[in-house]
Amino acid sequence: MAEYLLEMRGISKSFPGVKALDDVTIKIRPGTVHALMGENGAGKSTLMKCLFGIYSMDAGEVWFHGKKAHIINANDALHKGIAMVHQELQPIQERSIAENIFCGRYPTKKILGFTFIDHKKMYEETEILLNEVRMKFNPKAKLSTLSVSQMQSVEIAKAVSVDAKVVIMDEPTSSLTENEVEALFKIIEDLKNRGVSIIYISHKMDEILKISDDVSIMRDGKYIGTWEAKELTTDMIISKMVGRELTNLFPPRENVPGEVVLEVKNFTSISPKSFKNVNFNLRKGEILGIGGLVGAQRTELMEALFGIRSTVSGEIIYRGKHLKIKRPQDAIRNGIALLTEDRRATGIFGVLSIADNVSIASLDQYVDLHLILNHQKIGKLVQDNIAKLSIKTPSSKTLIQSLSGGNQQKVIISRWLANNPDVLILDEPTRGIDVGAKYEIYVIMAELAKQGKSIIMISSEMSELIGMSDRIMVMCDGNVTGELSSSEVSQENIMSLATKFA
């Protein structure tokens, strides 16, 4: 057997104003998990999209099974035995699981000379595939009936169905629960035993060190090196990724929480399966963390506070004044901002520029004579925010969808800062973001709290909750099960409250 199943040699790729890949070479051994790591914007996903035929390379070669391979498009990559599970899922939600798995390559049969889709064979093969990857779903179920994590599992089954020898997984656990992550790792072990190579992109250090055989690191579009995973530690990986030592994962905290500015009383969702009788308060200059497991209804609670979801009872008291928030505009007018959990689905306007994304929530402040937008003032606002938040971009006219996750997140934060809100709700503010960009987001949060802004942060990362919160409220099954001061905070106390069903 050849030492390497796949080699990408001297790969370069440029976009307008940005050299995304600069002479990158990477080699993948058969039957191994090869982690690909680097900060957001390092070029990891771009490299894999070149391999999968989504992007054409400006320079370089791909060698597969010891032969030079010309990959024209994604369909060609699949036929050659290369599959990709994308970070941004694009499922066909109104079709069945089986139809999603076999989309574009349905099994067929001939009847009286006419070709028809062989649904019976498709459902049978889907059931076999789902069993192979340990997923007990009904092949005929609509994809829209599944959770995001289950949809991601279907994408993995689809990759397995093409009998791929290389499977690229781009942030595959970003939406998975702990049990689902363990199930995924068992699938990966099964694939390895069949000689399949996994290229695994993730920012989660514990995952990388647990399942990887080899680790390649990229920085600023360049290849830094490859090491055996057993030789590495978390600190070593971080140092190689960011090109410097990170002595602290969290910035020093200089905020001093003051008087109560927001009170929420007896908040109950219109949905009987959601949050009920929730009470909490928020202080000036405070970072209030909200902890809990998947399904605790934390996001739903914050969306109701922002006017996205309906309630049957409850009060919102802001600086002594009772607020009636029936829609997001009401919240925005009262100085409340929400950075949503899924930035790609509900945060960014992907087909618009950075300038449009920054200014879109505050355009009414830049209208002259109630008729004409003052583009000069908008341009200054955008440039000020690009500089203030260190957003890496060739131009304010660049489409936001071409930025890394960390820079997209900073654009959305700057959108809300343009409105000068007093209360910022940040739902999973660093999900899918590398350690360097996380620190930059933390610095922004710490500075805002120091300025007297009040922040509510939902986070599923225990270290983030503990490292950034002045106080932590924990939820389970739609109920507030407890509150911890900074002196009471520990992983054990948080988990105890997060599993304390009312």
Secondary structure, DSSP 8 states (H G I E B T S, - for coil): --S-SEEEEEEEEEETTEEEEEEEEEEE-TT-EEEEE--TTSSHHHHHHHHTTSS--SEEEEEETTEEE---SHHHHHHHTEEEE-SS----TTSBHHHHHTTTS--EEEETTEEEE-HHHHHHHHHHHHHHTT----TTSBGGGS-HHHHHHHHHHHHHHTT-SEEEEESTTTT--HHHHHHHHHHHHHHHHTT-EEEEE-S-HHHHHHH-SEEEEEETTEEEEEEEGGG--HHHHHHHHHTS--S-SS--------SEEEEEEEEEESSTTS--SEEEEEETT-EEEEE--TTS-HHHHHHHHTTSS-EEEEEEEETTEEE--SSHHHHHHTTEEEE-S-IIIII--TTSBHHHHHHTTSGGGGEETTTEE-HHHHHHHHHHHHHHTT---S-TTSBGGGS-HHHHHHHHHHHHHTT--SEEEEESTTTT--HHHHHHHHHHHHHHHHTT-EEEEE-S-HHHHHHH-SEEEEEETTEEEEEEETTT--HHHHHHHHT---
